[in-house]
Amino acid sequence: MKISRWLPALLLVGALPALAAVPDSCERVRSDIQQKIIGNGVAESAFTLDIVPNDQADQPGAQVVGHCANDTFKIIYTRTDSTQ
């Protein structure tokens, strides 16, 4: 009985390094997308890119422009200026 009580805790501890790697990979993808947008002539101050879980990707005025972490997170683009 003691083994079954500790098994979930050991599995969680073993999964922590994989969970810690998610933001780094997503940040690299976000950075690549940001550079492409800026390269297309959009000012850096004119938009934001946010990394959100899949279930939070449907936001008003935002567009999904990428995904990361085995498609568990989405990168959403939002315009911050209203001049264009």
C-alpha positions in Angstrom: 0.0 0.0 0.0 2.9 2.4 0.7 4.2 2.0 -2.9 0.9 3.0 -4.4 0.8 6.1 -2.2 4.3 7.2 -3.3 4.0 6.3 -7.0 2.0 9.4 -8.1 4.5 11.7 -6.2 7.4 10.0 -8.0 5.8 10.4 -11.4 5.1 14.0 -10.7 8.7 14.7 -9.7 9.9 12.9 -12.8 7.6 15.0 -15.0 8.9 18.4 -13.6 11.9 18.7 -15.9 9.6 18.3 -18.9 7.2 20.9 -17.6 10.0 23.3 -17.0 11.2 23.1 -20.6 7.8 24.3 -22.0 8.3 28.0 -21.5 11.8 28.0 -23.1 10.7 26.3 -26.3 7.6 28.6 -26.5 9.7 31.7 -26.0 12.0 30.7 -28.9 9.0 30.2 -31.2 7.5 33.5 -30.0 10.7 35.3 -30.6 11.0 33.9 -34.2 7.4 34.9 -35.0 8.0 38.4 -33.5 11.1 38.9 -35.7 9.1 37.9 -38.8 6.3 40.4 -38.0 8.8 43.2 -37.4 10.6 42.2 -40.6 7.3 42.7 -42.4 7.3 46.4 -41.3 5.1 46.2 -38.3 6.5 48.3 -35.4 7.3 46.4 -32.3 5.1 48.7 -30.2 2.1 48.0 -32.5 1.4 44.4 -31.4 1.8 41.9 -28.6 2.4 38.2 -28.8 1.2 36.1 -25.9 1.7 32.4 -25.0 -1.5 30.9 -23.7 -2.8 27.4 -23.1 -5.0 26.0 -25.9 -8.2 26.5 -23.9 -7.5 30.3 -23.6 -6.6 30.9 -27.2 -10.0 32.2 -28.3 -9.8 35.8 -27.3 -11.6 38.8 -28.9 -9.4 40.8 -31.3 -6.6 38.2 -31.2 -5.3 35.9 -33.9 -3.5 32.6 -33.4 -0.2 32.8 -35.2 1.7 29.8 -33.9 1.8 26.9 -31.4 4.4 25.3 -29.3 5.1 22.6 -26.7 3.6 19.8 -28.8 0.6 22.0 -29.6 -0.4 22.5 -26.0 0.1 26.2 -26.1 -0.9 28.8 -28.7 0.8 32.1 -29.6 -1.7 34.8 -30.1 -1.2 38.1 -31.9 -3.0 41.3 -30.8 -2.7 44.7 -32.4 -2.1 47.5 -29.8 -2.4 50.5 -32.1 -5.6 51.5 -33.8 -4.0 53.7 -36.5 -3.9 51.0 -39.2 
